[in-house]
Amino acid sequence: MTNRIAAILAAFAAFVPACDVNAQSEAAANSKPSAAKIYAQGSVTAKVCAEAEFRASQSLGRVTIYAEGEHATAGYEVFFQQLPIRVWPPQYRLWHIEPTGTPANVVTPFVESTSFDAAEAVDMVIVYDAGGQNEIPVEQTAHDASDESDAHADDKAADGKVLFGEWWSPDYRFAVRGCDFVAVVKMINGVTHAPPTKRILVTDYVCTIDQVIKGQPELEDITIRNVGGELADEGMNSTHSYKLRPGQRYLVFARKLNGRHDLVHAIQVISEENILADKAGRVIVGIRDGKLLTRPNPQFDHLHYIASSPPTSLRPASNPTAGMLPGGYQRVQAGDLKNKAAMSLDTFTEYLRSTVAGECPKDIAPEPVQPDANLQLPERILWKYAGYVSSFQSYYHYIPDDDNWEWLMNCHNNWNRRVTPPDYLLKYKIDGSSNPIRNRLPVADNGRFDCGVLTDSQMEDAGYDSWTTRPAGGICYQWYTTTNGRIKEADVLINPAYSGTETYFRVIATHELGHALSLDHENRYVAVMDQGDYTPNYLSWWYSRSDDFFGIRAMLEWVNSNIGAGTWDIAEFTDMATWSQAHPNPGTNSDQVMTSISSDTVRAGDQVTFRNVHIENRGNIDATNMKISFYLSSNDNITSSDHEITWFRWDTFDGDYWHGNLDATIPSVSAGTYYVGWILTADQSEISESNNKAILRQGSVSSGGTIKTIRVRN
């Protein structure tokens, strides 16, 4: 690297804090670098490089990006800069520094490269040059394991995604690399206590070791600590608590911290059959894209401390009853996993060992159940929420920042929509002058509901674990009565590293308040309670989805039926919604994906397919005459006055969601570049119409994506 490039990169690094490297603002997410972008540092001036040819490959857990091009003269210096925005995979801009003096007047080719570590397979990377955004497919290159270096040694934790509200990634290709100890163990005994200086409960599980997958192979027994536990008539848990049972076997994932092992994840090992079940008790049948595939309903006990009565499953809506010809539609449905064979412990441990070795393991496809397989176990209830609330939660807050307070109130309103005023699920404490109390520091186990943005030292002073111990965007601690599961205290805490950006703050706060109101994680449907890494890309003030509202409604109905009739006045409403994010296989564990179009260069009369279109009703009253219309627009404000592509209609939208592919024919329009969007309409009035419109986007779900255009040719 030359001194001139080093000077520019150093200047970039100094500039990054102002760009907020921990979070990508909505403006940054939607901006597109200009071809005239210039950056000067002293006498050195860098410009976005002229258009180049790009390629990318991945091998040995590392992605390398190559740029090739030419300049009209000699003397140019070309380099990559990683953009200071939080996305995965990282994005880059290609710069050049112009020659000084009088360069040789000869066309001069260049080849430049950059690389980054990636434990999981990367499909595409984005690089900007003077021509704009370039989407570069990543070629997966085979390699000989004997050539591997120690870049993926066991003691090297993977850098990468920071999950909103979580420090466990549901992608096993990535998550196992962030753990120090992975093993099959048998739990002998559990001791619950409050550690010194802490006001939370933890349980130390004493285990014997069957086999070590990652960590110290010479160990015969181990003590693993997990937050949560029960003493007498009071229990405490967080979203990461596991209630392990003596004599049972588990596949445990732990981090080593301050000389002890902390449990971050556990899978049940069913001794009789040597098969596996997840935290909810669902039999694991395979792995797709690093995610567990399970049978839809539990067949074994769950690992929660508290649980209430389960709701039924979400209702998929019927297909549309009419549409503009020659359009067609196809609902995308998850494969039938109910009758798939259980994945064995040996198969899964082999998968994990290959991940530890730095490889990208292949998916494990579900297999049909053999006729003689002894797996016809009775189905049990599926807990969608844990515990219950029978009156509103009124919070003391430590939210001194005015923006944070405004964003938090939107999160409150999100959940309060489930009940009819004067009922509220969430309220805030006020002082003698009727002003909200925003300067009261939370304290663990003090009998009240607390919420705040706390630093590491404030977390520890209040009796919680620090963010260093629990690296997450947010966390919710609950205290409950062991006799009936009533939540009597909930503390919602937000990491200040994420408090400066509205999108991140709101998705974290909405997610953690969902836990406070009893909701568990949900990766099988589009949900704000998704455990994965994603950024909402829609305009609604309220971030919860149909599945989230469904879970809260089920809990409230259970309280009315079992605790006290009329305890909650559950709201009745219609709220149709759509976004450019969807769940590719509703009903199975999976990351969310972007809605896409089959071709981004088209002519009038061409047929295209809109893939992974998601529509839902967040309310509980069916919509009638519900219509989705797609448009081409000259700007990113999609309206019904734009060029209509096609439409589909439901006489009655009779479910909680519809997800599928829709065909359309490009209309006759002038050649040019167009935005693509869609709008929902229905006969009913709705509580919100800000979520009735979406625009086609591209990029990763983790960043929320950037707006996409298509080109129409003559």
Secondary structure, 3 states (H helix, E strand, C coil): CCHHHHHHHHHHHHHHHHHCCCCCCHHHHHCCCCCCCEEEECCEEEEECCCCEEEEEEECCEEEEEEEEEECCCCCEEEEEECCCCCCCCCEEEEEECCCCCCCCCCEEEEEEEEEECCCCCCEEEEEECCEEEEEEEEECCCCHHHCCHHHCCCCCCCCCCCCCCCCCCCHHHHHHHCCEEEEEEEEEEEEECCCCCCCCEEEEEEEEEEEEECCCCCCEEEEEEECEEECCEEEEECCCCCCCCCCEEEEEEEEECCEEEEEEEEEEECCCCEEECCCCCEEEEEECCEEEECCCCCCCCCCCCCCCCCCCCCECCCCCEECCCCCEEECCCCCCCCECCCEHHHHHHHHHHHHCCCCCCCECCCECCCCCCCCCCCCCCCCECCECCCCEEEEEECCCHHHHHHHHHHHHHHHCCECCCCCCEEECECCCCCECCECCCCCCCCCEEEEECCHHHHHHCCCCCCCCCCCCEEEEEEEECCCCEEEEEEEEECHHHCCCHHHHHHHHHHHHHHHCCECCCCCCCCCCCCCCCCCCCCCCCCCCHHHHHHHHHHHHHHHHHCCCCCCCECCCCCEEEECEECCCCCCCCCCEECEECCCEEECCCEEEEEEEEEEECCCCCEEEEEEEEEEECCCCCCCCCEEEEEEEEEEECCCEEEEEEEEECCCCCCEEEEEEEEEECCCCCCCCCCCEEECEECCHHHCCEECEEEEEC
